Amino acid sequence: MYARITQLQIDPLKLAEMRAALPGISASLKGIAGMVECKTCWDENGKGLVFALYEHQAQAEAASATVRGILGGLASLLTAAPVPSAGTEVFDLLA
């Protein structure tokens, strides 16, 4: 498994717009090969995270341009560029 975590700063005045954009984002993400899970969350100030889990690192790397394009489509809702990080050590703490 491979995880990619991306920090987002959503304009607090545009949280409803971000929420409304999620169905379209979801449809785009479902077509990404190797993506096992993708979750997002944010607080009332717009500070948020996207957590994506892939079967393999190579699949995440192959999908990176697609994901950047999806996030780029949200640029008008963000106050800063997304900040990605990743990890190769993934553990299921509920298993």
N, C-alpha and C positions, 0 to 999 in steps of 0.2 A: 504494500500500500504506500501511497504518497499523498501528502496533504499540502494544500496551498491555502494560506490565510492572507486575506487582503484587507487592510484597514481603509475605511472610507470616512469622509467627512461630508455628510449631506447638509445642504442648506436647511436649517431648521424650519424655514418658511415654506419649504417644498417637500416636506415629509409625506403629505397626502399624494403629491404627484409621484413620488418614488413608490409608494404603496400601489398606486394605480398602474405603474409600469411593470410590476412584478409578473403578471401573467405572460406578457410578451417576452420577458427575459427568460422565464421558465421554459417557454416553448423553444427558444433558441438553445438553451443549455441542454435540453433533453437529447439533442442531436449530437452531442460531443461524445466520441468514442472513448470508453474507459472511465468516464466520470461515474462514480458510484453514488455520490451524495453531494449535495450543495445546499447550504443553509446560509441565511443572512439574518442579522439582527442589528438594531440600533436603538439608541436612547432618545429622549425627548430633545436633546441638543444636536442630534444628527450624527453623533459619533457611532460608527458602525463597523461591522466585520462581515466578510464573506468567508465561509469555510467550505472548501471543496476537497473532496476525497476522490482519488483516482486509483485504479488498479495498479498502475505502474508510472514511474517518473517520466518515461518516454512519452506516454500518452498525455500527460500534463504539459510537457514541453511542446508536443505537436498541437495542442489545443490553445497554446498561449496567445497566438495572434487572434484567434476567434474570440477568446475571452476579452482581450484588450479591446477588440471592436465592440463587443457588447457593452463593456464599461464606458468606452468612449461615447457610445450613444446616450449615456446618462450624464455626460459632462455638464450639461446645463443645470443639473440638480445638485452638483457637487461644488464645494468651495475649495477643494484641493485635489491634486492628483492622487489616485489610489496608490497605496503602498503595499506591494506584495512581499510575502515571506513564505518559506516552504520548509517541509520536514520530511525526512525519509523514515523516521522512527515513529510509527503510528500504532497506538495501542487502544483497544476498546476497553474502557474502564467499567463498562456495564456487563461485559461478557462473564 
